[in-house]
Amino acid sequence: MTATINRRDLKIVVRELMQEVLWELEQQLPDPDTGEELRPEIAEYLRLPAEQKGAHHSLDDVKRELGLDE
């Protein structure tokens, strides 16, 4: 029995596999921020409303820029 898969479906399978592998690898890495303190200016920035932090792009715009909108 021979199975065929089109390019779009193959890309989806490969992308999902890569995400799974990367997630598994990430779980094994130590947290690089362990023992670190958040600087006051960074904490203040994180508390700002999104509108005050600068330009934002929608997920669709980013996907389009990266060619991932298929």
mmCIF file as gemmi writes it, N, C-alpha and C atoms, coordinates in Angstrom:
data_model
loop_
_atom_site.group_PDB
_atom_site.id
_atom_site.type_symbol
_atom_site.label_atom_id
_atom_site.label_alt_id
_atom_site.label_comp_id
_atom_site.label_asym_id
_atom_site.label_entity_id
_atom_site.label_seq_id
_atom_site.pdbx_PDB_ins_code
_atom_site.Cartn_x
_atom_site.Cartn_y
_atom_site.Cartn_z
_atom_site.occupancy
_atom_site.B_iso_or_equiv
_atom_site.pdbx_formal_charge
_atom_site.auth_seq_id
_atom_site.auth_asym_id
_atom_site.pdbx_PDB_model_num
ATOM 1 N N . MET Axp A 1 ? 0.834 -1.177 0 1 0 ? 1 A 1
ATOM 2 C CA . MET Axp A 1 ? 0 0 0 1 0 ? 1 A 1
ATOM 3 C C . MET Axp A 1 ? 0.885 1.249 0 1 0 ? 1 A 1
ATOM 4 N N . THR Axp A 2 ? 0.591 2.192 -0.875 1 0 ? 2 A 1
ATOM 5 C CA . THR Axp A 2 ? 1.366 3.413 -0.995 1 0 ? 2 A 1
ATOM 6 C C . THR Axp A 2 ? 0.53 4.595 -0.531 1 0 ? 2 A 1
ATOM 7 N N . ALA Axp A 3 ? 1.097 5.395 0.345 1 0 ? 3 A 1
ATOM 8 C CA . ALA Axp A 3 ? 0.407 6.588 0.837 1 0 ? 3 A 1
ATOM 9 C C . ALA Axp A 3 ? 1.02 7.81 0.185 1 0 ? 3 A 1
ATOM 10 N N . THR Axp A 4 ? 0.185 8.772 -0.147 1 0 ? 4 A 1
ATOM 11 C CA . THR Axp A 4 ? 0.689 10.035 -0.689 1 0 ? 4 A 1
ATOM 12 C C . THR Axp A 4 ? 0.185 11.165 0.194 1 0 ? 4 A 1
ATOM 13 N N . ILE Axp A 5 ? 0.97 12.221 0.192 1 0 ? 5 A 1
ATOM 14 C CA . ILE Axp A 5 ? 0.613 13.387 0.994 1 0 ? 5 A 1
ATOM 15 C C . ILE Axp A 5 ? 0.992 14.624 0.188 1 0 ? 5 A 1
ATOM 16 N N . ASN Axp A 6 ? 0.112 15.602 0.174 1 0 ? 6 A 1
ATOM 17 C CA . ASN Axp A 6 ? 0.432 16.811 -0.587 1 0 ? 6 A 1
ATOM 18 C C . ASN Axp A 6 ? 1.352 17.714 0.231 1 0 ? 6 A 1
ATOM 19 N N . ARG Axp A 7 ? 1.911 18.693 -0.434 1 0 ? 7 A 1
ATOM 20 C CA . ARG Axp A 7 ? 2.908 19.561 0.197 1 0 ? 7 A 1
ATOM 21 C C . ARG Axp A 7 ? 2.343 20.3 1.414 1 0 ? 7 A 1
ATOM 22 N N . ARG Axp A 8 ? 1.12 20.832 1.295 1 0 ? 8 A 1
ATOM 23 C CA . ARG Axp A 8 ? 0.509 21.578 2.394 1 0 ? 8 A 1
ATOM 24 C C . ARG Axp A 8 ? 0.363 20.694 3.63 1 0 ? 8 A 1
ATOM 25 N N . ASP Axp A 9 ? -0.139 19.482 3.441 1 0 ? 9 A 1
ATOM 26 C CA . ASP Axp A 9 ? -0.319 18.572 4.571 1 0 ? 9 A 1
ATOM 27 C C . ASP Axp A 9 ? 1.021 18.15 5.17 1 0 ? 9 A 1
ATOM 28 N N . LEU Axp A 10 ? 2.025 17.963 4.317 1 0 ? 10 A 1
ATOM 29 C CA . LEU Axp A 10 ? 3.361 17.605 4.803 1 0 ? 10 A 1
ATOM 30 C C . LEU Axp A 10 ? 3.931 18.734 5.661 1 0 ? 10 A 1
ATOM 31 N N . LYS Axp A 11 ? 3.758 19.986 5.219 1 0 ? 11 A 1
ATOM 32 C CA . LYS Axp A 11 ? 4.238 21.121 6.001 1 0 ? 11 A 1
ATOM 33 C C . LYS Axp A 11 ? 3.564 21.166 7.371 1 0 ? 11 A 1
ATOM 34 N N . ILE Axp A 12 ? 2.269 20.866 7.397 1 0 ? 12 A 1
ATOM 35 C CA . ILE Axp A 12 ? 1.535 20.863 8.664 1 0 ? 12 A 1
ATOM 36 C C . ILE Axp A 12 ? 2.083 19.79 9.591 1 0 ? 12 A 1
ATOM 37 N N . VAL Axp A 13 ? 2.303 18.597 9.069 1 0 ? 13 A 1
ATOM 38 C CA . VAL Axp A 13 ? 2.818 17.489 9.878 1 0 ? 13 A 1
ATOM 39 C C . VAL Axp A 13 ? 4.213 17.82 10.407 1 0 ? 13 A 1
ATOM 40 N N . VAL Axp A 14 ? 5.079 18.337 9.536 1 0 ? 14 A 1
ATOM 41 C CA . VAL Axp A 14 ? 6.452 18.671 9.947 1 0 ? 14 A 1
ATOM 42 C C . VAL Axp A 14 ? 6.428 19.77 10.994 1 0 ? 14 A 1
ATOM 43 N N . ARG Axp A 15 ? 5.591 20.8 10.795 1 0 ? 15 A 1
ATOM 44 C CA . ARG Axp A 15 ? 5.511 21.903 11.755 1 0 ? 15 A 1
ATOM 45 C C . ARG Axp A 15 ? 5.051 21.394 13.124 1 0 ? 15 A 1
ATOM 46 N N . GLU Axp A 16 ? 4.031 20.552 13.132 1 0 ? 16 A 1
ATOM 47 C CA . GLU Axp A 16 ? 3.54 20.015 14.402 1 0 ? 16 A 1
ATOM 48 C C . GLU Axp A 16 ? 4.597 19.143 15.078 1 0 ? 16 A 1
ATOM 49 N N . LEU Axp A 17 ? 5.3 18.358 14.311 1 0 ? 17 A 1
ATOM 50 C CA . LEU Axp A 17 ? 6.36 17.511 14.86 1 0 ? 17 A 1
ATOM 51 C C . LEU Axp A 17 ? 7.477 18.365 15.449 1 0 ? 17 A 1
ATOM 52 N N . MET Axp A 18 ? 7.873 19.424 14.739 1 0 ? 18 A 1
ATOM 53 C CA . MET Axp A 18 ? 8.94 20.302 15.233 1 0 ? 18 A 1
ATOM 54 C C . MET Axp A 18 ? 8.498 21.008 16.517 1 0 ? 18 A 1
ATOM 55 N N . GLN Axp A 19 ? 7.255 21.445 16.576 1 0 ? 19 A 1
ATOM 56 C CA . GLN Axp A 19 ? 6.765 22.092 17.791 1 0 ? 19 A 1
ATOM 57 C C . GLN Axp A 19 ? 6.804 21.124 18.965 1 0 ? 19 A 1
ATOM 58 N N . GLU Axp A 20 ? 6.424 19.896 18.721 1 0 ? 20 A 1
ATOM 59 C CA . GLU Axp A 20 ? 6.433 18.894 19.786 1 0 ? 20 A 1
ATOM 60 C C . GLU Axp A 20 ? 7.855 18.606 20.262 1 0 ? 20 A 1
ATOM 61 N N . VAL Axp A 21 ? 8.775 18.448 19.331 1 0 ? 21 A 1
ATOM 62 C CA . VAL Axp A 21 ? 10.168 18.171 19.692 1 0 ? 21 A 1
ATOM 63 C C . VAL Axp A 21 ? 10.772 19.354 20.45 1 0 ? 21 A 1
ATOM 64 N N . LEU Axp A 22 ? 10.535 20.567 19.964 1 0 ? 22 A 1
ATOM 65 C CA . LEU Axp A 22 ? 11.072 21.746 20.643 1 0 ? 22 A 1
ATOM 66 C C . LEU Axp A 22 ? 10.487 21.904 22.035 1 0 ? 22 A 1
ATOM 67 N N . TRP Axp A 23 ? 9.192 21.638 22.184 1 0 ? 23 A 1
ATOM 68 C CA . TRP Axp A 23 ? 8.567 21.728 23.5 1 0 ? 23 A 1
ATOM 69 C C . TRP Axp A 23 ? 9.207 20.724 24.451 1 0 ? 23 A 1
ATOM 70 N N . GLU Axp A 24 ? 9.426 19.493 23.971 1 0 ? 24 A 1
ATOM 71 C CA . GLU Axp A 24 ? 10.038 18.463 24.816 1 0 ? 24 A 1
ATOM 72 C C . GLU Axp A 24 ? 11.454 18.865 25.22 1 0 ? 24 A 1
ATOM 73 N N . LEU Axp A 25 ? 12.218 19.407 24.288 1 0 ? 25 A 1
ATOM 74 C CA . LEU Axp A 25 ? 13.579 19.856 24.606 1 0 ? 25 A 1
ATOM 75 C C . LEU Axp A 25 ? 13.558 21.006 25.605 1 0 ? 25 A 1
ATOM 76 N N . GLU Axp A 26 ? 12.619 21.928 25.41 1 0 ? 26 A 1
ATOM 77 C CA . GLU Axp A 26 ? 12.514 23.071 26.31 1 0 ? 26 A 1
ATOM 78 C C . GLU Axp A 26 ? 12.227 22.636 27.747 1 0 ? 26 A 1
ATOM 79 N N . GLN Axp A 27 ? 11.475 21.579 27.916 1 0 ? 27 A 1
ATOM 80 C CA . GLN Axp A 27 ? 11.136 21.097 29.253 1 0 ? 27 A 1
ATOM 81 C C . GLN Axp A 27 ? 12.371 20.589 30.001 1 0 ? 27 A 1
ATOM 82 N N . GLN Axp A 28 ? 13.402 20.229 29.275 1 0 ? 28 A 1
ATOM 83 C CA . GLN Axp A 28 ? 14.619 19.699 29.886 1 0 ? 28 A 1
ATOM 84 C C . GLN Axp A 28 ? 15.632 20.793 30.228 1 0 ? 28 A 1
ATOM 85 N N . LEU Axp A 29 ? 15.419 22.001 29.703 1 0 ? 29 A 1
ATOM 86 C CA . LEU Axp A 29 ? 16.363 23.088 29.94 1 0 ? 29 A 1
ATOM 87 C C . LEU Axp A 29 ? 16.131 23.731 31.305 1 0 ? 29 A 1
ATOM 88 N N . PRO Axp A 30 ? 17.205 24.145 31.944 1 0 ? 30 A 1
ATOM 89 C CA . PRO Axp A 30 ? 17.024 24.867 33.209 1 0 ? 30 A 1
ATOM 90 C C . PRO Axp A 30 ? 16.463 26.263 32.925 1 0 ? 30 A 1
ATOM 91 N N . ASP Axp A 31 ? 15.77 26.827 33.893 1 0 ? 31 A 1
ATOM 92 C CA . ASP Axp A 31 ? 15.226 28.172 33.758 1 0 ? 31 A 1
ATOM 93 C C . ASP Axp A 31 ? 16.377 29.171 33.889 1 0 ? 31 A 1
ATOM 94 N N . PRO Axp A 32 ? 16.663 29.936 32.815 1 0 ? 32 A 1
ATOM 95 C CA . PRO Axp A 32 ? 17.798 30.867 32.866 1 0 ? 32 A 1
ATOM 96 C C . PRO Axp A 32 ? 17.563 32.036 33.813 1 0 ? 32 A 1
ATOM 97 N N . ASP Axp A 33 ? 16.324 32.24 34.253 1 0 ? 33 A 1
ATOM 98 C CA . ASP Axp A 33 ? 16.026 33.367 35.132 1 0 ? 33 A 1
ATOM 99 C C . ASP Axp A 33 ? 15.974 32.988 36.612 1 0 ? 33 A 1
ATOM 100 N N . THR Axp A 34 ? 16.283 31.75 36.919 1 0 ? 34 A 1
ATOM 101 C CA . THR Axp A 34 ? 16.264 31.314 38.31 1 0 ? 34 A 1
ATOM 102 C C . THR Axp A 34 ? 17.229 32.168 39.124 1 0 ? 34 A 1
ATOM 103 N N . GLY Axp A 35 ? 16.725 32.727 40.202 1 0 ? 35 A 1
ATOM 104 C CA . GLY Axp A 35 ? 17.562 33.543 41.083 1 0 ? 35 A 1
ATOM 105 C C . GLY Axp A 35 ? 17.702 34.99 40.64 1 0 ? 35 A 1
ATOM 106 N N . GLU Axp A 36 ? 17.174 35.33 39.489 1 0 ? 36 A 1
ATOM 107 C CA . GLU Axp A 36 ? 17.273 36.706 38.986 1 0 ? 36 A 1
ATOM 108 C C . GLU Axp A 36 ? 16.102 37.531 39.509 1 0 ? 36 A 1
ATOM 109 N N . GLU Axp A 37 ? 16.319 38.832 39.632 1 0 ? 37 A 1
ATOM 110 C CA . GLU Axp A 37 ? 15.258 39.732 40.052 1 0 ? 37 A 1
ATOM 111 C C . GLU Axp A 37 ? 14.844 40.59 38.871 1 0 ? 37 A 1
ATOM 112 N N . LEU Axp A 38 ? 13.568 40.926 38.829 1 0 ? 38 A 1
ATOM 113 C CA . LEU Axp A 38 ? 13.035 41.788 37.786 1 0 ? 38 A 1
ATOM 114 C C . LEU Axp A 38 ? 13.385 43.235 38.121 1 0 ? 38 A 1
ATOM 115 N N . ARG Axp A 39 ? 14.084 43.891 37.202 1 0 ? 39 A 1
ATOM 116 C CA . ARG Axp A 39 ? 14.462 45.286 37.435 1 0 ? 39 A 1
ATOM 117 C C . ARG Axp A 39 ? 13.207 46.151 37.512 1 0 ? 39 A 1
ATOM 118 N N . PRO Axp A 40 ? 13.199 47.148 38.38 1 0 ? 40 A 1
ATOM 119 C CA . PRO Axp A 40 ? 12.006 47.987 38.564 1 0 ? 40 A 1
ATOM 120 C C . PRO Axp A 40 ? 11.509 48.622 37.257 1 0 ? 40 A 1
ATOM 121 N N . GLU Axp A 41 ? 12.427 49.073 36.396 1 0 ? 41 A 1
ATOM 122 C CA . GLU Axp A 41 ? 11.993 49.722 35.149 1 0 ? 41 A 1
ATOM 123 C C . GLU Axp A 41 ? 11.317 48.725 34.2 1 0 ? 41 A 1
ATOM 124 N N . ILE Axp A 42 ? 11.727 47.471 34.255 1 0 ? 42 A 1
ATOM 125 C CA . ILE Axp A 42 ? 11.089 46.442 33.426 1 0 ? 42 A 1
ATOM 126 C C . ILE Axp A 42 ? 9.709 46.118 33.989 1 0 ? 42 A 1
ATOM 127 N N . ALA Axp A 43 ? 9.603 46.001 35.295 1 0 ? 43 A 1
ATOM 128 C CA . ALA Axp A 43 ? 8.304 45.749 35.925 1 0 ? 43 A 1
ATOM 129 C C . ALA Axp A 43 ? 7.336 46.88 35.604 1 0 ? 43 A 1
ATOM 130 N N . GLU Axp A 44 ? 7.821 48.104 35.636 1 0 ? 44 A 1
ATOM 131 C CA . GLU Axp A 44 ? 6.976 49.258 35.316 1 0 ? 44 A 1
ATOM 132 C C . GLU Axp A 44 ? 6.501 49.2 33.863 1 0 ? 44 A 1
ATOM 133 N N . TYR Axp A 45 ? 7.405 48.86 32.959 1 0 ? 45 A 1
ATOM 134 C CA . TYR Axp A 45 ? 7.05 48.737 31.543 1 0 ? 45 A 1
ATOM 135 C C . TYR Axp A 45 ? 5.98 47.667 31.337 1 0 ? 45 A 1
ATOM 136 N N . LEU Axp A 46 ? 6.112 46.553 32.01 1 0 ? 46 A 1
ATOM 137 C CA . LEU Axp A 46 ? 5.155 45.462 31.859 1 0 ? 46 A 1
ATOM 138 C C . LEU Axp A 46 ? 3.767 45.837 32.36 1 0 ? 46 A 1
ATOM 139 N N . ARG Axp A 47 ? 3.696 46.78 33.274 1 0 ? 47 A 1
ATOM 140 C CA . ARG Axp A 47 ? 2.407 47.214 33.812 1 0 ? 47 A 1
ATOM 141 C C . ARG Axp A 47 ? 1.7 48.22 32.899 1 0 ? 47 A 1
ATOM 142 N N . LEU Axp A 48 ? 2.423 48.797 31.953 1 0 ? 48 A 1
ATOM 143 C CA . LEU Axp A 48 ? 1.82 49.783 31.053 1 0 ? 48 A 1
ATOM 144 C C . LEU Axp A 48 ? 0.752 49.132 30.181 1 0 ? 48 A 1
ATOM 145 N N . PRO Axp A 49 ? -0.283 49.897 29.844 1 0 ? 49 A 1
ATOM 146 C CA . PRO Axp A 49 ? -1.254 49.375 28.879 1 0 ? 49 A 1
ATOM 147 C C . PRO Axp A 49 ? -0.576 49.139 27.529 1 0 ? 49 A 1
ATOM 148 N N . ALA Axp A 50 ? -1.074 48.199 26.785 1 0 ? 50 A 1
ATOM 149 C CA . ALA Axp A 50 ? -0.465 47.822 25.504 1 0 ? 50 A 1
ATOM 150 C C . ALA Axp A 50 ? -0.311 49.03 24.574 1 0 ? 50 A 1
ATOM 151 N N . GLU Axp A 51 ? -1.261 49.951 24.597 1 0 ? 51 A 1
ATOM 152 C CA . GLU Axp A 51 ? -1.217 51.105 23.692 1 0 ? 51 A 1
ATOM 153 C C . GLU Axp A 51 ? 0.001 51.989 23.939 1 0 ? 51 A 1
ATOM 154 N N . GLN Axp A 52 ? 0.534 51.96 25.133 1 0 ? 52 A 1
ATOM 155 C CA . GLN Axp A 52 ? 1.667 52.818 25.472 1 0 ? 52 A 1
ATOM 156 C C . GLN Axp A 52 ? 3.019 52.141 25.216 1 0 ? 52 A 1
ATOM 157 N N . LYS Axp A 53 ? 3.015 50.9 24.799 1 0 ? 53 A 1
ATOM 158 C CA . LYS Axp A 53 ? 4.271 50.17 24.626 1 0 ? 53 A 1
ATOM 159 C C . LYS Axp A 53 ? 4.838 50.266 23.219 1 0 ? 53 A 1
ATOM 160 N N . GLY Axp A 54 ? 4.138 50.844 22.297 1 0 ? 54 A 1
ATOM 161 C CA . GLY Axp A 54 ? 4.658 50.968 20.943 1 0 ? 54 A 1
ATOM 162 C C . GLY Axp A 54 ? 3.818 50.189 19.946 1 0 ? 54 A 1
ATOM 163 N N . ALA Axp A 55 ? 4.344 50.08 18.738 1 0 ? 55 A 1
ATOM 164 C CA . ALA Axp A 55 ? 3.612 49.44 17.637 1 0 ? 55 A 1
ATOM 165 C C . ALA Axp A 55 ? 3.343 47.972 17.926 1 0 ? 55 A 1
ATOM 166 N N . HIS Axp A 56 ? 2.143 47.562 17.555 1 0 ? 56 A 1
ATOM 167 C CA . HIS Axp A 56 ? 1.758 46.164 17.702 1 0 ? 56 A 1
ATOM 168 C C . HIS Axp A 56 ? 1.28 45.646 16.354 1 0 ? 56 A 1
ATOM 169 N N . HIS Axp A 57 ? 1.486 44.381 16.131 1 0 ? 57 A 1
ATOM 170 C CA . HIS Axp A 57 ? 1.074 43.752 14.885 1 0 ? 57 A 1
ATOM 171 C C . HIS Axp A 57 ? 0.169 42.585 15.211 1 0 ? 57 A 1
ATOM 172 N N . SER Axp A 58 ? -0.843 42.41 14.399 1 0 ? 58 A 1
ATOM 173 C CA . SER Axp A 58 ? -1.735 41.284 14.619 1 0 ? 58 A 1
ATOM 174 C C . SER Axp A 58 ? -1.01 39.986 14.279 1 0 ? 58 A 1
ATOM 175 N N . LEU Axp A 59 ? -1.499 38.888 14.824 1 0 ? 59 A 1
ATOM 176 C CA . LEU Axp A 59 ? -0.923 37.591 14.513 1 0 ? 59 A 1
ATOM 177 C C . LEU Axp A 59 ? -0.991 37.329 13.017 1 0 ? 59 A 1
ATOM 178 N N . ASP Axp A 60 ? -2.084 37.72 12.384 1 0 ? 60 A 1
ATOM 179 C CA . ASP Axp A 60 ? -2.218 37.521 10.939 1 0 ? 60 A 1
ATOM 180 C C . ASP Axp A 60 ? -1.16 38.304 10.171 1 0 ? 60 A 1
ATOM 181 N N . ASP Axp A 61 ? -0.859 39.536 10.596 1 0 ? 61 A 1
ATOM 182 C CA . ASP Axp A 61 ? 0.177 40.332 9.931 1 0 ? 61 A 1
ATOM 183 C C . ASP Axp A 61 ? 1.544 39.67 10.061 1 0 ? 61 A 1
ATOM 184 N N . VAL Axp A 62 ? 1.857 39.191 11.257 1 0 ? 62 A 1
ATOM 185 C CA . VAL Axp A 62 ? 3.155 38.545 11.495 1 0 ? 62 A 1
ATOM 186 C C . VAL Axp A 62 ? 3.261 37.269 10.666 1 0 ? 62 A 1
ATOM 187 N N . LYS Axp A 63 ? 2.203 36.473 10.648 1 0 ? 63 A 1
ATOM 188 C CA . LYS Axp A 63 ? 2.215 35.239 9.863 1 0 ? 63 A 1
ATOM 189 C C . LYS Axp A 63 ? 2.403 35.55 8.377 1 0 ? 63 A 1
ATOM 190 N N . ARG Axp A 64 ? 1.764 36.606 7.9 1 0 ? 64 A 1
ATOM 191 C CA . ARG Axp A 64 ? 1.888 36.999 6.501 1 0 ? 64 A 1
ATOM 192 C C . ARG Axp A 64 ? 3.329 37.415 6.204 1 0 ? 64 A 1
ATOM 193 N N . GLU Axp A 65 ? 3.937 38.217 7.091 1 0 ? 65 A 1
ATOM 194 C CA . GLU Axp A 65 ? 5.318 38.651 6.912 1 0 ? 65 A 1
ATOM 195 C C . GLU Axp A 65 ? 6.288 37.477 6.857 1 0 ? 65 A 1
ATOM 196 N N . LEU Axp A 66 ? 6.005 36.441 7.653 1 0 ? 66 A 1
ATOM 197 C CA . LEU Axp A 66 ? 6.889 35.278 7.72 1 0 ? 66 A 1
ATOM 198 C C . LEU Axp A 66 ? 6.541 34.226 6.683 1 0 ? 66 A 1
ATOM 199 N N . GLY Axp A 67 ? 5.503 34.459 5.908 1 0 ? 67 A 1
ATOM 200 C CA . GLY Axp A 67 ? 5.111 33.498 4.897 1 0 ? 67 A 1
ATOM 201 C C . GLY Axp A 67 ? 4.415 32.277 5.463 1 0 ? 67 A 1
ATOM 202 N N . LEU Axp A 68 ? 3.791 32.429 6.624 1 0 ? 68 A 1
ATOM 203 C CA . LEU Axp A 68 ? 3.137 31.303 7.288 1 0 ? 68 A 1
ATOM 204 C C . LEU Axp A 68 ? 1.61 31.366 7.174 1 0 ? 68 A 1
ATOM 205 N N . ASP Axp A 69 ? 1.126 32.176 6.26 1 0 ? 69 A 1
ATOM 206 C CA . ASP Axp A 69 ? -0.319 32.392 6.161 1 0 ? 69 A 1
ATOM 207 C C . ASP Axp A 69 ? -1.038 31.393 5.267 1 0 ? 69 A 1
ATOM 208 N N . GLU Axp A 70 ? -0.397 30.328 4.928 1 0 ? 70 A 1
ATOM 209 C CA . GLU Axp A 70 ? -1.013 29.314 4.057 1 0 ? 70 A 1
ATOM 210 C C . GLU Axp A 70 ? -2.005 28.487 4.802 1 0 ? 70 A 1
